[in-house]
Amino acid sequence: MNDQPHPCPDTERSTHCLVFGASGYIGGHLVPLLRARGHRVRASARNPAVLAARGWEDVELVAADALDPATLPAALAGIEVAYYLVHSMAAGRGFARLDLEAATNFAAAAAAAGVERIVYLGGLAPATATSEHIVSRRRTGEVLREGPVPVTELRAGIIVGPGSAAFEVMRDLVYHLPAMITPRWVQSLSPPIALDNLLYYLARIPWVEASAGRSFDAAGPQQLTYAEMMRILAETAGRRPPWILPVPVLTPGLSAYWLRLVTAVPTDIARALIGGLRHDFHADDAELRRLLPQRLLDFREAVAAALDAERRTAVISRWTEGALGARQQRPDYAYYAKRLRVSAETSADPAALWRRLAAIGGDNRYYCCNALWSLREWFDWAIGGPGRSRGRRHPQQLRAGDRIDHWTVIGLEPGRRLTLGFGMRAPGAGMMEFEIEPRGPGRARLTTSGYWHPAGVWGLLYWYALEPIHRLVFKRLTREICRRAAHETPGADALASTQDKR
């Protein structure tokens, strides 16, 4: 890392900063870095519970959505520097319109709150680019600059670090495919930048007076094709470089579907990325390097730093996207998870819901679909797994690290949340998480979530083949826990409503 915890230098006064979009890839790294540099930090996301899972100390968490202007004043109150790190690629088609609407709302709210500087992370944009993703990033910067608050924009291409969508696409391809037929974009050029180098720029640029109202390219020291990057990534990770055959028939649309089949990167994000990967990207970063000199990591060093950062990840207490602990300490398992989520609302006492959750497994089994659970356990046992290792330390009490049959208690917050790690043999890493949420007087919601980090194509096929069964089991399990808890709660109805979220 370029940054170690230290006080702000004389030229960088302690400032009240907002990281808007702190649940994202860059925001999740920037928040602790700003705190380490002595700034007061407010972190925002649509769902602050996602931020709470990060375990940040001395960071104020707020719920805010740039598409809901009413949420912005509270997020921006008292803020001097606001980092704008949101985009809507995951929303699918039409995300560009949402991006512009969000930027318009944010610029107006920042001006009303008296913000002194907005820092926006955009993307490199060739003048001839027509990709919705690239054009949207460029137009977002323009819309922010139309407001009265000075804007500093950093434009980066591929960011080399765990969680960067383009990096994760390449990693999935390298780890899981010995040979691949690819679109012609593997020969496109780009100047990848290490995550550490980009964070260095972001954490310092607001206090460089000459950067106000300006845009800068941020890039690494090399211009490489995607094929060259995949070869270097493979060598650095100790893998055999894949054999690559570029073909012209894979259109952007077909390429996005192809990536969906062979990687775990979300489809909407992959589709947006593919549109931009057809271009060569060039950066003129001389001015940024003059203002903020640093040693730029080459691509091989950046990959090594990314892999090392994952290995140093702390033990998790609940599921967080990409955490190595959620991937069984396996960097070859996909960073992005496939997910399913089922919720049920009931008037059962939350304490009764927790008692049912805390007693799951062992002699109590799983409250429903036990024949399916047993079938999977027998199959696992037949191939040498622990599927038939039933039992638990105590019939009702739980603590972190306990074994519940083939599950391991990763984390628990009594009365609120239970996180279990899957232990049977499978091509990937899985977790199941239960969360109890009070919903007002006499109401509670139980949410059951499943997360699956596939190991290559076989892991993806495993998910797609079993997802309908898992969804059925999760739905019935959630309803049955509510029903049993209702029997312990006088006057409660077993189930008020059920939500099935993808």
Backbone torsions as a table, in degrees:
resi	resn	phi	psi	omega
1	MET	NA	146.7	173.4
2	ASN	-79.7	-19.6	-174.0
3	ASP	-112.1	131.9	167.4
4	GLN	-121.5	151.7	-178.4
5	PRO	-56.2	127.8	176.7
6	HIS	-164.1	158.3	179.7
7	PRO	-65.7	162.0	177.0
8	CYS	-66.7	138.9	174.4
9	PRO	-67.6	170.5	-176.5
10	ASP	-57.4	-33.7	-177.8
11	THR	-80.5	-5.3	-177.4
12	GLU	-125.9	88.9	-177.2
13	ARG	-71.8	152.7	176.8
14	SER	-62.6	128.3	-169.6
15	THR	-131.9	152.2	174.7
16	HIS	-88.7	111.3	-173.6
17	CYS	-111.7	142.8	170.3
18	LEU	-109.8	127.4	171.4
19	VAL	-103.6	100.0	-176.4
20	PHE	-90.5	112.3	-170.8
21	GLY	99.9	37.8	-174.7
22	ALA	-72.4	-14.3	178.6
23	SER	-81.6	-8.3	-178.8
24	GLY	-80.8	-178.6	-174.3
25	TYR	-61.7	-54.6	-178.9
26	ILE	-71.5	-43.4	-178.9
27	GLY	-58.5	-38.8	-179.6
28	GLY	-63.4	-26.6	176.3
29	HIS	-90.6	-30.7	-174.9
30	LEU	-73.6	-36.8	-177.1
31	VAL	-55.9	-55.7	-178.9
32	PRO	-65.8	-28.5	178.4
33	LEU	-67.1	-43.5	177.6
34	LEU	-63.8	-39.3	177.0
35	ARG	-62.6	-41.6	-179.8
36	ALA	-63.7	-25.7	179.8
37	ARG	-88.8	4.9	172.2
38	GLY	93.1	10.9	179.8
39	HIS	-89.4	152.4	169.4
40	ARG	-82.0	131.7	-171.4
41	VAL	-125.4	131.4	169.4
42	ARG	-113.1	127.1	-178.4
43	ALA	-111.1	134.1	-178.1
44	SER	-125.1	151.8	174.3
45	ALA	-160.2	162.8	176.3
46	ARG	-59.6	-39.5	-179.4
47	ASN	-119.8	99.8	-177.2
48	PRO	-64.7	-16.0	177.1
49	ALA	-62.5	-31.0	176.6
50	VAL	-64.4	-38.1	178.9
51	LEU	-71.2	-37.3	-179.8
52	ALA	-59.5	-30.1	-179.8
53	ALA	-67.8	-17.3	-178.9
54	ARG	-74.5	-20.9	178.9
55	GLY	71.1	27.2	179.9
56	TRP	-69.9	137.9	177.5
57	GLU	-97.6	144.1	176.1
58	ASP	57.7	34.9	176.0
59	VAL	-121.5	127.2	178.5
60	GLU	-81.1	130.2	-178.8
61	LEU	-108.1	132.6	179.7
62	VAL	-136.2	152.2	174.2
63	ALA	-93.9	126.9	179.0
64	ALA	-155.9	147.6	-179.6
65	ASP	-140.1	121.3	-177.6
66	ALA	-64.9	-17.9	175.6
67	LEU	-85.2	-3.0	176.4
68	ASP	-123.4	88.0	-173.4
69	PRO	-54.8	-27.1	-178.1
70	ALA	-65.3	-21.1	-178.5
71	THR	-87.0	-9.8	-171.4
72	LEU	-79.9	-38.8	-178.6
73	PRO	-55.3	-43.6	-179.5
74	ALA	-65.3	-36.4	-179.6
75	ALA	-69.9	-32.4	-174.1
76	LEU	-97.0	-8.2	-176.6
77	ALA	-59.2	124.7	176.8
78	GLY	77.7	5.0	-176.5
79	ILE	-84.1	137.8	176.6
80	GLU	-99.1	-43.3	179.6
81	VAL	-123.0	125.7	-179.8
82	ALA	-116.7	121.3	174.0
83	TYR	-89.7	123.8	-179.2
84	TYR	-105.7	107.4	-170.9
85	LEU	-126.2	26.4	-175.3
86	VAL	-103.9	152.9	170.1
87	HIS	-151.7	168.9	-173.5
88	SER	-118.1	24.1	-176.8
89	MET	-55.8	-37.6	-177.4
90	ALA	-68.2	-11.5	179.8
91	ALA	-75.6	-11.1	178.8
92	GLY	88.6	-154.3	-174.6
93	ARG	-60.9	141.9	-178.8
94	GLY	84.8	10.5	-177.0
95	PHE	-65.6	-27.2	-178.0
96	ALA	-61.4	-39.6	178.3
97	ARG	-63.2	-40.4	178.8
98	LEU	-66.3	-39.0	178.9
99	ASP	-59.4	-44.4	-178.7
100	LEU	-68.7	-39.4	177.0
101	GLU	-62.8	-42.6	179.5
102	ALA	-64.0	-43.4	-179.3
103	ALA	-64.3	-39.9	178.1
104	THR	-60.9	-46.5	179.4
105	ASN	-62.4	-43.2	-175.8
106	PHE	-68.0	-43.2	-180.0
107	ALA	-59.4	-42.4	179.9
108	ALA	-66.9	-42.8	-178.6
109	ALA	-68.7	-36.1	178.5
110	ALA	-65.2	-40.6	178.0
111	ALA	-64.0	-43.8	-179.4
112	ALA	-64.5	-30.4	-178.0
113	ALA	-85.6	-6.2	-179.9
114	GLY	78.3	26.2	177.6
115	VAL	-62.8	139.1	-176.7
116	GLU	-88.4	-29.2	-177.9
117	ARG	-153.0	138.8	169.8
118	ILE	-110.1	131.5	173.9
119	VAL	-111.5	121.1	-176.7
120	TYR	-116.8	130.1	174.8
121	LEU	-96.8	105.9	177.7
122	GLY	-103.2	-157.1	-178.5
123	GLY	-132.7	155.2	173.8
124	LEU	-59.1	138.7	-173.3
125	ALA	-138.5	100.4	174.1
126	PRO	-57.7	144.4	-176.9
127	ALA	-59.8	-28.6	-177.2
128	THR	-91.7	2.0	-174.3
129	ALA	-66.4	137.3	175.8
130	THR	-119.8	-2.9	179.8
131	SER	-57.8	134.3	179.4
132	GLU	-58.1	-38.6	-179.1
133	HIS	-62.5	-49.4	-176.8
134	ILE	-69.0	-45.5	-179.0
135	VAL	-62.8	-38.4	179.9
136	SER	-64.1	-42.8	179.3
137	ARG	-63.0	-39.8	179.4
138	ARG	-66.9	-45.9	-178.6
139	ARG	-67.0	-32.7	177.5
140	THR	-60.1	-44.1	177.2
141	GLY	-61.2	-40.9	179.6
142	GLU	-63.6	-42.4	-179.9
143	VAL	-64.5	-42.6	178.0
144	LEU	-60.8	-38.8	-178.5
145	ARG	-72.8	-16.1	177.4
146	GLU	-71.0	-17.1	176.6
147	GLY	-82.4	172.1	-176.4
148	PRO	-79.3	-14.4	-178.5
149	VAL	-77.9	128.6	177.3
150	PRO	-58.2	134.7	-177.6
151	VAL	-116.8	133.7	170.1
152	THR	-112.2	121.6	-178.1
153	GLU	-111.6	128.9	170.4
154	LEU	-106.1	129.8	-179.2
155	ARG	-112.4	116.0	-177.4
156	ALA	-120.3	154.3	174.3
157	GLY	-95.0	-125.8	178.3
158	ILE	-69.1	129.0	176.5
159	ILE	-102.3	125.7	-175.2
160	VAL	-95.4	102.6	179.4
161	GLY	-177.3	157.1	-179.2
162	PRO	-61.7	124.9	179.4
163	GLY	106.0	-20.4	174.9
164	SER	-64.9	126.1	-171.7
165	ALA	-57.7	-47.3	-178.7
166	ALA	-64.2	-39.7	178.2
167	PHE	-65.1	-40.7	-178.9
168	GLU	-69.5	-32.8	174.0
169	VAL	-59.9	-49.0	-179.1
170	MET	-64.2	-40.2	-179.2
171	ARG	-64.0	-45.6	178.6
172	ASP	-59.0	-42.6	-179.5
173	LEU	-64.4	-43.8	-177.2
174	VAL	-67.0	-43.8	-176.0
175	TYR	-74.0	-26.0	-166.4
176	HIS	-115.9	-11.6	-177.6
177	LEU	-127.2	114.5	176.7
178	PRO	-70.3	-24.2	177.7
179	ALA	-145.5	150.4	-178.8
180	MET	-152.0	143.0	169.5
181	ILE	-95.8	123.0	-171.0
182	THR	-124.8	161.3	170.8
183	PRO	-67.1	169.0	-179.1
184	ARG	-68.7	-13.8	-177.8
185	TRP	-64.6	-11.3	177.6
186	VAL	-66.1	-14.4	177.4
187	GLN	-96.6	0.7	177.9
188	SER	-72.1	148.1	-176.8
189	LEU	-96.4	147.3	176.9
190	SER	-155.4	148.6	176.5
191	PRO	-99.2	83.7	-174.6
192	PRO	-63.2	144.9	179.0
193	ILE	-121.3	137.3	178.6
194	ALA	-67.0	143.5	178.1
195	LEU	-54.6	-43.5	-179.3
196	ASP	-59.8	-41.7	-179.7
197	ASN	-65.8	-41.7	180.0
198	LEU	-66.2	-41.6	178.6
199	LEU	-62.8	-36.2	176.7
200	TYR	-57.9	-47.3	178.2
201	TYR	-62.4	-48.5	-176.2
202	LEU	-61.8	-40.3	-174.7
203	ALA	-73.1	-14.6	-176.0
204	ARG	-115.4	-25.2	-169.4
205	ILE	-60.7	-31.8	-177.6
206	PRO	-64.5	-22.8	-176.5
207	TRP	-99.0	11.4	171.4
208	VAL	-98.3	106.4	-173.6
209	GLU	-58.2	-34.5	-177.5
210	ALA	-69.2	-7.5	-178.7
211	SER	-91.1	-9.2	-176.6
212	ALA	-62.6	131.8	176.7
213	GLY	70.3	22.1	-176.6
214	ARG	-128.5	162.2	177.0
215	SER	-119.2	142.9	-177.2
216	PHE	-135.3	140.7	169.7
217	ASP	-80.5	136.9	175.9
218	ALA	-119.4	121.6	-173.1
219	ALA	-148.2	161.9	173.2
220	GLY	-84.8	-176.3	-173.7
221	PRO	-85.1	-1.9	-175.2
222	GLN	-124.9	151.7	171.7
223	GLN	-113.2	113.0	-172.6
224	LEU	-128.8	154.3	170.1
225	THR	-82.5	162.3	177.5
226	TYR	-64.1	-34.9	177.0
227	ALA	-62.2	-42.6	178.1
228	GLU	-65.3	-40.0	179.0
229	MET	-63.5	-40.9	179.3
230	MET	-65.8	-36.7	177.7
231	ARG	-64.2	-46.6	-179.6
232	ILE	-65.4	-40.5	178.7
233	LEU	-59.6	-45.1	-179.9
234	ALA	-61.9	-46.6	-178.9
235	GLU	-62.5	-42.0	-179.2
236	THR	-66.3	-34.1	-179.6
237	ALA	-85.8	0.8	179.8
238	GLY	76.9	26.9	179.7
239	ARG	-109.7	160.3	173.9
240	ARG	-77.8	127.8	179.7
241	PRO	-58.0	137.7	-178.9
242	PRO	-71.2	153.0	172.6
243	TRP	-83.2	126.8	-172.0
244	ILE	-119.1	127.9	175.6
245	LEU	-122.1	102.4	177.2
246	PRO	-74.3	137.7	178.3
247	VAL	-131.9	149.8	-176.0
248	PRO	-82.1	-11.9	-171.3
249	VAL	-81.9	-12.4	-180.0
250	LEU	-82.4	98.7	178.3
251	THR	-71.9	167.6	176.6
252	PRO	-54.9	-40.1	179.5
253	GLY	-65.1	-46.4	178.4
254	LEU	-65.4	-36.5	-180.0
255	SER	-62.0	-40.3	179.9
256	ALA	-63.9	-41.0	177.7
257	TYR	-67.9	-36.9	177.9
258	TRP	-62.2	-43.7	178.3
259	LEU	-64.2	-34.1	177.9
260	ARG	-62.4	-35.0	-178.3
261	LEU	-75.4	-31.8	-171.3
262	VAL	-113.9	-3.1	175.6
263	THR	-133.7	167.6	178.7
264	ALA	-101.8	6.0	178.1
265	VAL	-63.5	131.5	-178.4
266	PRO	-51.6	139.6	-172.1
267	THR	-58.8	-44.9	-177.7
268	ASP	-63.4	-37.5	178.1
269	ILE	-69.1	-42.1	179.0
270	ALA	-61.8	-41.1	180.0
271	ARG	-62.9	-42.3	179.3
272	ALA	-66.0	-39.9	-179.8
273	LEU	-65.5	-43.3	-175.9
274	ILE	-57.7	-38.7	-179.4
275	GLY	-58.6	-29.9	-178.7
276	GLY	-93.3	-18.7	-175.6
277	LEU	-73.4	-6.9	179.4
278	ARG	-74.6	-14.3	-173.4
279	HIS	-97.9	154.2	163.7
280	ASP	-82.6	135.5	179.8
281	PHE	-111.9	131.2	177.9
282	HIS	-125.7	147.7	-178.6
283	ALA	-131.4	140.8	172.5
284	ASP	-113.6	91.9	-173.8
285	ASP	-104.5	16.8	-176.2
286	ALA	-59.6	-42.0	-177.5
287	GLU	-68.0	-40.1	179.0
288	LEU	-65.9	-41.1	178.1
289	ARG	-65.7	-31.1	177.4
290	ARG	-69.6	-41.0	-179.2
291	LEU	-73.0	-37.7	-177.2
292	LEU	-133.1	76.9	-177.6
293	PRO	-67.1	141.1	175.3
294	GLN	-160.0	163.8	174.6
295	ARG	-82.8	119.6	-178.6
296	LEU	-86.7	129.2	177.9
297	LEU	-73.9	137.8	172.3
298	ASP	-76.3	175.1	-171.8
299	PHE	-63.2	-40.7	-180.0
300	ARG	-62.9	-43.0	178.0
301	GLU	-65.9	-37.3	-179.7
302	ALA	-65.6	-41.2	178.0
303	VAL	-64.0	-45.1	179.0
304	ALA	-59.9	-40.7	178.6
305	ALA	-65.3	-38.2	179.8
306	ALA	-65.0	-44.8	-179.8
307	LEU	-66.8	-37.7	178.8
308	ASP	-67.6	-38.3	178.8
309	ALA	-61.2	-38.6	177.6
310	GLU	-64.7	-42.1	-177.9
311	ARG	-64.8	-25.4	-179.0
312	ARG	-90.2	4.8	-179.9
313	THR	-63.4	136.1	-179.7
314	ALA	-68.4	160.0	175.7
315	VAL	-60.9	135.6	-176.4
316	ILE	-88.1	156.6	174.8
317	SER	-115.1	-7.1	173.0
318	ARG	-161.5	171.3	-176.4
319	TRP	-70.6	132.9	171.8
320	THR	-136.1	135.2	-176.5
321	GLU	-50.9	121.9	172.9
322	GLY	84.5	-9.5	-178.5
323	ALA	-58.7	132.1	-176.7
324	LEU	-62.9	-30.6	177.0
325	GLY	-63.2	-28.5	177.0
326	ALA	-81.2	-7.6	-179.4
327	ARG	-113.5	24.0	178.7
328	GLN	56.5	35.1	-179.7
329	GLN	58.1	31.4	-177.7
330	ARG	-113.8	102.5	179.2
331	PRO	-67.0	-14.6	177.6
332	ASP	-83.4	-8.6	172.4
333	TYR	-81.9	145.1	-172.9
334	ALA	-56.9	138.3	177.2
335	TYR	-65.6	-46.4	-179.5
336	TYR	-82.1	143.0	-178.0
337	ALA	-104.5	145.4	163.6
338	LYS	-79.5	144.5	-172.3
339	ARG	-136.9	152.5	164.4
340	LEU	-143.0	150.8	-175.2
341	ARG	-147.3	133.3	178.9
342	VAL	-129.5	134.6	178.9
343	SER	-125.4	147.0	174.2
344	ALA	-135.8	137.9	179.2
345	GLU	-109.3	137.4	-174.6
346	THR	-148.2	163.9	173.8
347	SER	-97.3	10.9	175.1
348	ALA	-64.2	149.6	178.8
349	ASP	-63.5	130.2	177.0
350	PRO	-54.5	-33.6	178.0
351	ALA	-65.0	-36.8	177.5
352	ALA	-69.1	-38.5	175.3
353	LEU	-58.8	-43.8	-178.9
354	TRP	-65.6	-38.4	178.9
355	ARG	-60.5	-40.2	177.8
356	ARG	-65.9	-42.9	179.3
357	LEU	-63.0	-46.1	-175.1
358	ALA	-65.7	-18.0	-178.1
359	ALA	-100.2	7.6	-175.4
360	ILE	-65.8	148.2	177.4
361	GLY	82.3	-173.5	-178.0
362	GLY	61.5	-137.7	-179.4
363	ASP	-67.3	-24.3	179.8
364	ASN	-76.6	-17.7	-175.4
365	ARG	56.0	-145.5	-168.0
366	TYR	-119.6	23.4	169.7
367	TYR	68.3	-18.9	178.4
368	CYS	-162.8	161.6	174.3
369	CYS	52.5	33.5	-175.2
370	ASN	-65.7	-25.2	176.3
371	ALA	-64.9	-39.3	177.3
372	LEU	-68.0	-42.0	176.3
373	TRP	-58.7	-44.9	-178.5
374	SER	-64.9	-39.9	178.8
375	LEU	-60.7	-44.7	179.3
376	ARG	-65.4	-37.6	179.0
377	GLU	-66.4	-42.1	178.0
378	TRP	-63.8	-40.3	178.8
379	PHE	-63.2	-43.5	179.6
380	ASP	-62.5	-42.6	178.9
381	TRP	-62.0	-37.9	-177.9
382	ALA	-66.1	-26.1	179.9
383	ILE	-102.8	17.4	173.5
384	GLY	91.7	12.5	-179.7
385	GLY	-91.6	-179.7	-176.4
386	PRO	-91.7	19.1	-171.6
387	GLY	-55.8	-31.2	-178.4
388	ARG	-92.8	8.1	-180.0
389	SER	-84.9	75.3	-177.7
390	ARG	-84.4	154.2	175.1
391	GLY	130.5	169.6	179.2
392	ARG	-154.5	160.7	-174.9
393	ARG	-62.8	-42.0	-176.7
394	HIS	-143.0	141.5	-175.2
395	PRO	-65.3	-20.5	-176.8
396	GLN	-132.0	-27.9	-176.1
397	GLN	-89.4	144.7	179.5
398	LEU	-130.1	152.4	170.3
399	ARG	-149.7	157.3	-178.7
400	ALA	-58.2	135.7	-179.3
401	GLY	95.2	-11.9	178.3
402	ASP	-61.2	147.3	170.4
403	ARG	-96.7	129.3	172.6
404	ILE	-117.9	96.9	-173.7
405	ASP	55.6	-118.7	-178.6
406	HIS	-95.8	9.8	177.9
407	TRP	-102.0	157.4	172.7
408	THR	-123.4	133.8	177.7
409	VAL	-73.5	106.8	179.5
410	ILE	-78.8	-40.9	179.9
411	GLY	-163.4	156.8	175.9
412	LEU	-154.7	143.2	170.2
413	GLU	-121.3	99.8	-172.7
414	PRO	-49.5	132.3	-179.5
415	GLY	84.3	-6.6	-174.6
416	ARG	-133.3	-49.6	-170.9
417	ARG	-146.0	141.7	175.4
418	LEU	-134.5	126.0	-178.9
419	THR	-119.1	125.6	-176.7
420	LEU	-120.5	137.0	175.5
421	GLY	-98.2	134.2	-177.1
422	PHE	-74.2	135.3	-175.2
423	GLY	-117.3	-5.6	179.9
424	MET	-79.1	163.2	-178.3
425	ARG	-71.2	131.3	-179.7
426	ALA	-166.6	158.9	-179.9
427	PRO	-81.9	68.0	-179.1
428	GLY	153.2	-172.9	-179.1
429	ALA	-123.5	133.3	-177.6
430	GLY	-126.0	153.3	174.7
431	MET	-139.5	149.2	174.5
432	MET	-125.7	131.4	-175.9
433	GLU	-131.0	133.1	176.2
434	PHE	-111.4	138.9	178.6
435	GLU	-137.7	131.1	177.2
436	ILE	-103.9	127.1	-177.3
437	GLU	-127.5	116.5	174.9
438	PRO	-61.4	139.1	-176.6
439	ARG	-123.2	28.5	-177.8
440	GLY	110.7	179.3	-177.6
441	PRO	-56.2	120.9	175.5
442	GLY	71.6	16.1	-179.6
443	ARG	-131.3	148.5	176.6
444	ALA	-152.1	152.0	176.6
445	ARG	-119.5	133.0	173.9
446	LEU	-108.8	125.1	179.2
447	THR	-118.4	129.0	176.2
448	THR	-112.5	123.1	-177.0
449	SER	-120.8	140.6	174.2
450	GLY	-118.8	137.1	179.7
451	TYR	-128.0	135.0	-178.1
452	TRP	-134.9	118.4	176.2
453	HIS	-100.1	100.9	-173.1
454	PRO	-71.5	147.6	172.8
455	ALA	-98.4	87.1	175.6
456	GLY	72.1	-162.2	-175.9
457	VAL	-61.9	-39.7	-179.5
458	TRP	-64.0	-37.1	177.4
459	GLY	-66.2	-37.4	176.6
460	LEU	-67.5	-43.3	178.1
461	LEU	-62.5	-38.9	177.3
462	TYR	-58.9	-45.3	-179.9
463	TRP	-63.4	-50.4	-175.5
464	TYR	-64.8	-34.3	-179.1
465	ALA	-71.1	-36.7	-173.4
466	LEU	-103.1	-6.9	-177.8
467	GLU	-56.8	-42.2	177.7
468	PRO	-61.3	-38.1	178.9
469	ILE	-68.8	-44.5	178.2
470	HIS	-59.7	-40.1	-179.4
471	ARG	-64.0	-42.5	177.6
472	LEU	-61.7	-46.4	-178.0
473	VAL	-64.7	-44.0	-179.4
474	PHE	-63.0	-41.3	-179.1
475	LYS	-64.0	-46.1	-178.8
476	ARG	-68.8	-37.2	178.8
477	LEU	-62.7	-45.1	-179.0
478	THR	-63.1	-43.9	179.8
479	ARG	-65.6	-38.6	-176.7
480	GLU	-70.8	-37.2	176.1
481	ILE	-62.0	-42.7	177.2
482	CYS	-62.3	-42.0	-178.1
483	ARG	-63.8	-44.6	-178.6
484	ARG	-68.6	-36.6	177.5
485	ALA	-66.3	-34.1	179.9
486	ALA	-64.6	-32.6	178.7
487	HIS	-65.9	-22.5	178.5
488	GLU	-91.4	-4.4	-175.9
489	THR	-116.2	108.4	-178.1
490	PRO	-56.2	131.0	175.4
491	GLY	78.1	5.2	-177.3
492	ALA	-84.7	147.0	170.3
493	ASP	-92.3	143.6	-174.1
494	ALA	-64.4	-36.8	-173.7
495	LEU	-156.5	126.5	177.0
496	ALA	-94.5	-42.0	-178.9
497	SER	-161.2	158.8	178.7
498	THR	-131.1	138.2	175.1
499	GLN	-119.9	137.4	179.0
500	ASP	-118.3	106.6	-174.2
501	LYS	-109.2	139.0	176.2
502	ARG	-98.2	NA	NA
